[in-house]
Amino acid sequence: MSKPLKHPSFFYNLKLILLITFISILIISYSSYSVNLFLNSQNIVRGGLAEYVYDSGDERVRSTQLLFSGDAVTGVTVTCSKPIGATGYYIVSVRFSNGLESVSKSITVYQGRGSSFTVTIYFDRPINYYPSPKLEAEVYRV
Amino acid sequence: MRKKTLIITLMLLTTLLSVYVISVSLSTDVKKIAGGSVEVKKYNIKISRINDRVWGNFLLIVDVDIVVDVSGNYNIKLTVWNDGDSRTISQTLYLNVGTNRVSFIVYLREGDVGFSHSVEVSPA
């Protein structure tokens, strides 16, 4: 005696119910995960780490100040030290990177006697300070 | 057939239980936010200036300008290094909204390579 067969629609419905249930679990898990992420990131810190790299040599960069327009960096003021009697042309270069893109610019200036000088360099286009700011600055005598 | 039914019933029960647990957890989280017990703060920190004060062949002091938009206590860690040596100094300070100048005594000899600086600021 063979067993009586179940109606196929029974299995079809069961599969559908299981599928819907699992999709529901997925959606609810995702929502729960999102809310948890939100709760965990209640202290959102942007720009917490910055790096400044200065060059070496007889002429050295001693100070840099970023010029801001909101969150965008528009330029850098650079103060350099040099031997007092070394007059001539100096090239000051800066490169700013935010981790996603970078801009660089250099200018040439003439300097007479003196142990330090300050120049301001404006970038051709503003660049966002965030997320990973890094400034490299160098100066050398031509 | 009974075995199959049992397995399916168990699966359904497990599923329902999981849904219940997740829902309760989600509901608790939502209540926390709606109840105002969770404060979401966004800190926008900028290091706008690094100034090396050098005496002879030694870097003595590094001035750091930090711009914050939320006042409060912050942990500030400065690392300065060249080809030969490095220094790491940490401070916890109260920073006001706007630009704050923080100075670090470093004492590091100048080498053939220039100084590199890394500043890490985080809410205390």
Contacts between the chains, C-beta under 8 A, distances in Angstrom:
chain1	res1	chain2	res2	distance
A	3	B	1	7.7
A	14	B	8	6.8
A	17	B	12	7.9
A	18	B	11	7.3
A	18	B	12	7.8
A	18	B	15	7.9
A	21	B	12	7.3
A	21	B	15	4.9
A	21	B	16	7.9
A	21	B	19	7.6
A	22	B	15	7.2
A	24	B	19	6.4
A	25	B	15	6.5
A	25	B	18	6.0
A	25	B	19	6.0
A	25	B	22	7.2
A	28	B	19	6.3
A	28	B	22	4.9
A	28	B	23	6.4
A	28	B	26	6.7
A	29	B	22	5.9
A	31	B	26	6.0
A	32	B	22	5.3
A	32	B	25	5.7
A	32	B	26	4.5
A	32	B	29	7.2
A	35	B	26	6.1
A	35	B	29	4.3
A	35	B	30	6.6
A	35	B	33	7.7
A	36	B	29	6.5
A	38	B	33	7.7
A	38	B	40	7.8
A	39	B	29	6.0
A	39	B	32	6.9
A	39	B	33	7.5
A	39	B	38	6.0
A	42	B	38	5.9
A	42	B	39	6.6
A	42	B	40	4.8
A	42	B	41	6.7
A	43	B	41	5.4
A	43	B	43	6.8
A	43	B	123	6.0
A	44	B	40	7.5
A	44	B	41	7.2
A	44	B	42	4.7
A	44	B	43	6.7
A	45	B	43	4.6
A	45	B	45	6.6
A	45	B	122	6.1
A	45	B	123	6.7
A	46	B	42	7.4
A	46	B	43	6.7
A	46	B	44	5.0
A	46	B	45	6.6
A	47	B	44	6.3
A	47	B	45	4.4
A	47	B	46	5.5
A	47	B	47	7.4
A	47	B	121	8.0
A	48	B	43	7.5
A	48	B	45	5.5
A	48	B	120	6.2
A	48	B	121	5.3
A	48	B	122	5.3
A	49	B	118	7.0
A	49	B	119	7.2
A	49	B	120	5.0
A	49	B	121	7.7
A	50	B	46	7.8
A	50	B	47	3.8
A	50	B	118	7.5
A	50	B	119	5.1
A	51	B	116	7.1
A	51	B	117	6.9
A	51	B	118	5.0
A	51	B	119	7.8
A	52	B	47	7.6
A	52	B	50	4.5
A	52	B	116	7.2
A	52	B	117	4.3
A	52	B	118	7.9
A	52	B	119	7.6
A	53	B	114	7.2
A	53	B	116	4.6
A	53	B	117	7.5
A	54	B	52	7.1
A	54	B	114	4.3
A	54	B	115	5.1
A	54	B	116	7.1
A	54	B	117	7.7
A	55	B	114	4.5
A	56	B	82	7.8
A	56	B	111	7.4
A	56	B	112	5.8
A	56	B	113	5.0
A	56	B	114	4.0
A	57	B	114	7.7
A	60	B	114	6.0
A	61	B	114	7.0
A	62	B	51	6.9
A	62	B	52	4.9
A	62	B	54	6.7
A	63	B	49	7.0
A	63	B	50	6.9
A	63	B	51	4.0
A	63	B	52	6.5
A	64	B	49	6.8
A	64	B	50	5.9
A	65	B	48	6.2
A	65	B	49	4.1
A	65	B	65	7.3
A	66	B	46	7.5
A	66	B	48	5.1
A	66	B	49	7.1
A	68	B	46	7.1
A	68	B	48	6.8
A	68	B	67	7.9
A	71	B	44	7.3
A	79	B	51	7.6
A	81	B	54	7.3
A	129	B	46	5.9
A	130	B	44	7.8
A	133	B	46	7.8
A	133	B	47	7.0
A	138	B	114	7.7
